[in-house]
Amino acid sequence: MAIDDPAPIEEQPSRPTSARAGGLRAMFGMYARPSDSDDIFGEAGFGMEAGLPSEVRRVLQAKMSLRSVPPDAEIKLAAVSAPKAEAQQNTDGPVAFEYGWCYTDHKTGKEIREDFRAVDYLNDEPYATRVHAMLEQLGLPAPRAEEVFRGTHHDLLFLNSHGVVLRIGPLDTEDLINPGILQPLGWLEDSGSKVMSGGVNLPLTVAIYPGVELDRQYDDAEKKPALAGSLYDILTATQQGTGDVDTTGNTGIIRVLDDDGREVAVRLLVDADNRYNGSSVRMREKKSSQMHEQSGSAASDSSAGTAAAPVSKGDVLFNTLCTVFNAVKNVRYWEKAYEAHEPLRHMFWEAFGGVAAVTGLPDIPAREKFWATCAAVTNKPMEITLPVWQMKKDDAGNVSYERQELYVPHLVLYRPWTGQDADRIVQPIKQSKGFCKAVAQAHGRNFGKFKITEDPLARRDDFDARMKDFMRGADKNLGQRLASIGRRVWREIRNF
């Protein structure tokens, strides 16, 4: 994961007095934005057209989204490429935390470049004490000086043992919610401690990002899946800043299955900054409204009629992605890329939901489960199935949640920053019986089963009703899609 190298920030914060103390500290006492006129629902002109709508495509496109799960829910993990990984984890005990270094960035990472920032977040007060407290909340050891990579706007910790990157510094996560931007697994945001960045006060944040395949790896690979579409186009269509999209090392790849069960590559911005990649004012308001609407709601089991846990931050983030951007062309591929790490987000917020940064106490067993799973899936893909809550909203605006099941066929974390050959291997997605079962369940949810009755007219009425429901959800842009397919076929014939 690399860091961008944009133009220097014009407004620089004054550098506080440095407090260079080692170890854990005592607990403290005390953007070029896109224009609003950009059309979010316009045709972006991506590649990888989905083709004609069909029942099979509708089944495969069904959104099996993760929602808040009851504490007694069973999560089933099955190793895909390393069947003995889970058993080995249980016998050896927890994996020790091991920080590494980024050898794939064009910068050395050994010094702060004061043309861009002046604060050392691990050593300068009033930030350092709070950062070390948040690292302790996360259960992480204090890094040595030589383990802290000095990024352009943030300090970075590369956790080799668990396949994640910690990003420390000013960050407004809500502003960067976008399907085209790699989203964190979780974060601790100290809203009481602001940092001036790009002329804006942003909260001091420690965010955990999943390790993903680098764009350079994908480009260098001899055999690779086709791209699902254009990252630049989807950011433009969703009114998000595109300042870093063309910067070398700032994009990554998550591989998912398309509507026909084939692998496709989804390109994401992996090192977004609020100044260069923030939302337009209109889009920011739209996302904020959606998040605030969900923040106080509680999931309701439609079958049992009992109240479940409040919607977590991870659920709110996913619901916002699906609701705000659902009409953007081809966005389902980026939604699938988000779902690829959703089980880890669920585990993180099970441990840190409602926990105040710096001072709060997390759920320790849940935190251990999160880190154990991260270690288990580092370079070793697993399939995971777990019960979920799917959000629904009726015409009157009432929000409800329906219990369903999420199947993730390929949960994996990579660590390409090591530069080692073993960490450049990307495992193919294997379609197991779980995938087929998930498709069958999606079919049942979307189309149901015809009722068997003695009255033939009743059977006909039931059939007609279901066909009308299906047609209401059918693709309304069939003509455009047919024209696009025709153009693509003509290009292939012409270039043959």
Secondary structure, 3 states (H helix, E strand, C coil): CCCCCCCCCCCCCCCCCECCCCCCCCCCCCCCCCCCCCCCCCCCCCCCCCCCCCHHHHHHCCCCCCCCCCCCCCCEEEECCCCCHHHHHHHHCCCCCCECCCCCCCCCCCCCCCCCCCCCCCCECCHHHHHHHHHHHCCCCCCCHHHCEECCCCEEEEECCCCEEEEEEECCCCCCCCCCECCCCEEEEEEEEEEEECCEEEEEEEEEEECCEEHHHHHHCCCCCCECCCHHHHHHHCCECCCCCCCCCCEEEEEEECCCCCEEEEEEECCCCHHHHCECHHHHHHHHHHHHHHHCCEEECCCCCCEEEECCHHHHHHHHHHHHCCCCCCHHHHHHHHHCCHHHHHHHHHHHCCCCCCCCCCCHHHHHHHHHHHHHCECCCEEEEEEEEEEEECCCCCEEEEEEEEEEEEECECCHHHCCHHHHCCCCCCCCHHHHHHHHHHHHHHHCCCCCCCCHHHHHHHHHHHHHHHHHCCCCCHHHHHHHHHHHHHHHHHCC
